[in-house]
Amino acid sequence: MANEKAYFEYYAKYHIDSALKLRRGFFIKSERPDFVSAHGEVGMEVTRAVIEEWARQEAAVGKHFGKDIADDMVRQNTQTGTNDALLSRLDLTRDLSNGDSAGDPLDASIHIARAIERIEGKTKLLPEYQPCGEYWLYLYSETLHLNADDISIIAGHADQMPQEKKFARIFIKVGGSLYVLQRGTAPREIALSGRALRRIHWRAQWKSMTIR
């Protein structure tokens, strides 16, 4: 992929556009936050709850096997006929992590803690962002093994953070599902079809290849 950072940012944008049925051109590219609405009503930041050691290993394996499709898409399309070789590459990367100090890749508590850490970190930066009416955070989970109870734990922690300025909405992507965390309400799940997710992927991939 020409620009991995751009891929993840635009995947998040197109995912939110589709999930919330936003009007075309609602978000435009910016910095701090990554996207803003045309009149500054909403700013959206994009981040990944990545485990650094696993990311390093995944990158090393990717250099050997090639990376013609984002690992994020490999994970979310495990049941939609994704190339077995790519799935094997991702499995190998995760297997390499067993026994590491980060723990078992299937241990949800690791990923809950990492998601909370990323939310806390981004929340602390909000005073430095350009002024917007409200802020959203789109968070990529690095596992398929977070369930509704796990998301509720993350939501509870986000609600209790002491900062005066917080994200009005937090979106957590787990595989093909998108969880919406909004203060004062229970988390809800939005699931798009496999076809819609593949379309989002290809749009983000194409966009990332046009950015230099």
C-alpha positions as CSV (number, residue, x, y, z in Angstrom):
1,M,0.0,0.0,0.0
2,A,1.3,3.4,-0.9
3,N,0.4,5.2,2.3
4,E,-0.7,3.0,5.2
5,K,-1.5,5.9,7.5
6,A,-3.7,7.4,4.9
7,Y,-5.4,4.1,4.3
8,F,-6.5,3.8,8.0
9,E,-7.6,7.4,8.1
10,Y,-9.7,7.2,5.0
11,Y,-11.1,3.7,5.9
12,A,-12.4,5.3,9.1
13,K,-13.9,8.2,7.3
14,Y,-15.7,6.1,4.7
15,H,-16.8,3.6,7.4
16,I,-18.3,6.4,9.5
17,D,-19.9,8.0,6.3
18,S,-21.6,4.7,5.6
19,A,-22.5,3.7,9.1
20,L,-24.0,7.0,10.0
21,K,-25.3,7.8,6.5
22,L,-23.5,11.1,6.5
23,R,-24.0,13.4,3.5
24,R,-21.4,13.3,0.8
25,G,-18.4,15.5,1.7
26,F,-19.4,15.9,5.3
27,F,-15.8,15.3,6.5
28,I,-12.7,17.0,4.9
29,K,-9.1,16.1,5.6
30,S,-7.4,18.1,8.3
31,E,-4.8,17.7,11.1
32,R,-5.5,17.6,14.8
33,P,-8.1,16.2,14.4
34,D,-7.7,14.1,11.2
35,F,-11.1,15.2,9.7
36,V,-13.4,18.1,10.3
37,S,-16.9,18.8,9.0
38,A,-17.2,21.7,6.6
39,H,-18.4,24.2,9.2
40,G,-16.5,22.8,12.1
41,E,-19.4,21.2,13.8
42,V,-17.5,17.9,14.3
43,G,-13.9,16.9,14.3
44,M,-12.8,13.2,14.1
45,E,-9.5,11.7,15.2
46,V,-8.4,8.3,14.0
47,T,-6.2,6.0,16.0
48,R,-5.2,2.3,16.4
49,A,-5.0,0.3,19.6
50,V,-2.0,-1.5,18.3
51,I,0.4,-3.5,20.5
52,E,3.8,-2.2,19.4
53,E,5.7,-5.4,19.6
54,W,3.1,-7.2,17.6
55,A,3.1,-4.4,15.0
56,R,6.8,-4.7,14.7
57,Q,6.6,-8.4,14.2
58,E,3.7,-8.1,11.7
59,A,5.7,-5.5,9.7
60,A,8.7,-7.9,9.6
61,V,6.5,-10.8,8.4
62,G,4.9,-8.5,5.9
63,K,8.2,-7.6,4.3
64,H,8.8,-11.3,3.6
65,F,5.3,-12.2,2.4
66,G,4.3,-9.0,0.9
67,K,1.4,-6.8,1.8
68,D,-1.0,-6.3,-1.0
69,I,-4.0,-6.0,1.3
70,A,-4.3,-4.3,4.7
71,D,-4.1,-6.7,7.7
72,D,-7.1,-4.9,9.0
73,M,-9.1,-6.2,6.0
74,V,-7.7,-9.6,6.4
75,R,-9.0,-9.8,9.9
76,Q,-12.5,-8.5,9.1
77,N,-13.0,-10.7,6.1
78,T,-12.1,-14.1,7.5
79,Q,-15.5,-15.3,6.7
80,T,-15.9,-13.7,3.2
81,G,-13.4,-15.8,1.2
82,T,-10.2,-13.8,1.9
83,N,-7.0,-15.3,0.4
84,D,-5.8,-18.1,2.7
85,A,-2.2,-17.1,2.3
86,L,-2.9,-13.7,3.7
87,L,-4.8,-15.2,6.6
88,S,-1.8,-17.6,7.3
89,R,0.6,-14.6,7.3
90,L,-1.5,-12.8,9.9
91,D,-1.9,-16.0,12.0
92,L,1.9,-16.5,11.8
93,T,2.5,-12.9,13.0
94,R,0.2,-13.4,16.0
95,D,1.7,-16.8,16.8
96,L,5.1,-15.2,17.0
97,S,3.8,-13.1,19.9
98,N,3.0,-16.1,22.1
99,G,5.1,-16.0,25.2
100,D,6.0,-12.3,24.8
101,S,5.6,-10.1,27.8
102,A,2.5,-8.6,26.1
103,G,0.7,-11.9,26.8
104,D,-1.6,-14.1,24.9
105,P,-3.0,-12.4,21.7
106,L,-6.4,-13.9,22.6
107,D,-6.5,-12.3,26.1
108,A,-9.1,-9.6,25.8
109,S,-7.8,-7.8,28.9
110,I,-4.7,-6.8,26.9
111,H,-6.7,-5.2,24.2
112,I,-9.2,-3.6,26.6
113,A,-6.2,-1.9,28.4
114,R,-4.7,-0.8,25.2
115,A,-7.9,0.7,23.9
116,I,-8.4,2.6,27.2
117,E,-4.8,3.8,27.0
118,R,-5.3,5.2,23.5
119,I,-8.6,6.9,24.4
120,E,-6.9,8.5,27.5
121,G,-4.0,9.6,25.4
122,K,-6.1,11.2,22.6
123,T,-8.5,12.8,25.2
124,K,-5.5,14.6,26.9
125,L,-4.6,16.1,23.5
126,L,-8.1,17.5,22.8
127,P,-7.2,21.0,24.1
128,E,-4.5,21.2,21.4
129,Y,-6.9,20.4,18.5
130,Q,-8.5,23.0,16.3
131,P,-11.8,24.2,17.7
132,C,-14.9,22.1,16.8
133,G,-18.4,21.9,18.1
134,E,-17.7,18.3,19.3
135,Y,-15.1,15.6,18.7
136,W,-15.3,12.0,17.7
137,L,-12.7,9.3,18.0
138,Y,-12.5,6.3,15.7
139,L,-10.4,3.5,17.2
140,Y,-9.2,0.4,15.4
141,S,-9.1,-2.7,17.7
142,E,-6.3,-5.1,16.9
143,T,-8.3,-8.2,17.8
144,L,-11.6,-9.9,16.9
145,H,-12.0,-11.1,20.5
146,L,-13.7,-8.0,22.1
147,N,-17.3,-8.6,22.8
148,A,-20.2,-6.3,24.0
149,D,-19.2,-6.8,27.6
150,D,-15.6,-5.8,26.9
151,I,-16.8,-2.7,25.0
152,S,-19.0,-1.8,28.0
153,I,-15.9,-1.9,30.2
154,I,-14.1,0.5,27.9
155,A,-17.2,2.8,27.7
156,G,-17.4,2.9,31.5
157,H,-13.8,4.0,31.8
158,A,-14.2,6.6,29.1
159,D,-17.2,8.1,30.9
160,Q,-15.3,8.3,34.2
161,M,-12.2,10.1,32.9
162,P,-11.7,13.4,34.7
163,Q,-11.0,15.6,31.7
164,E,-13.5,18.4,31.1
165,K,-13.1,18.1,27.3
166,K,-13.9,14.6,26.1
167,F,-15.0,12.9,22.9
168,A,-18.7,13.1,22.3
169,R,-18.6,9.8,20.5
170,I,-16.1,7.0,20.4
171,F,-16.3,4.4,17.6
172,I,-14.5,1.1,18.1
173,K,-14.0,-1.1,15.1
174,V,-13.8,-4.8,16.0
175,G,-13.7,-6.9,12.8
176,G,-16.7,-6.0,10.7
177,S,-18.6,-4.5,13.6
178,L,-18.5,-0.9,14.7
179,Y,-19.4,-0.1,18.3
180,V,-20.6,3.4,19.2
181,L,-19.9,4.8,22.6
182,Q,-21.8,7.9,23.6
183,R,-21.8,9.4,27.0
184,G,-24.9,8.6,29.0
185,T,-26.1,5.8,26.8
186,A,-25.3,2.1,26.5
187,P,-22.9,1.2,23.6
188,R,-24.6,0.1,20.4
189,E,-23.3,-1.9,17.5
190,I,-23.5,-1.1,13.8
191,A,-22.8,-3.9,11.4
192,L,-22.4,-3.3,7.7
193,S,-22.6,-6.0,5.0
194,G,-19.4,-7.7,3.8
195,R,-20.0,-6.0,0.4
196,A,-20.2,-2.6,2.0
197,L,-17.0,-3.2,4.0
198,R,-15.2,-4.4,0.9
199,R,-16.3,-1.2,-1.0
200,I,-15.0,0.9,1.9
201,H,-11.7,-1.0,1.8
202,W,-11.2,-0.5,-1.9
203,R,-12.1,3.2,-1.7
204,A,-9.6,3.7,1.1
205,Q,-6.9,1.7,-0.7
206,W,-7.4,3.7,-3.9
207,K,-7.3,7.0,-1.9
208,S,-4.1,6.0,-0.1
209,M,-2.4,5.3,-3.4
210,T,-3.2,8.8,-4.7
211,I,-1.6,10.6,-1.7
212,R,2.1,11.4,-1.9
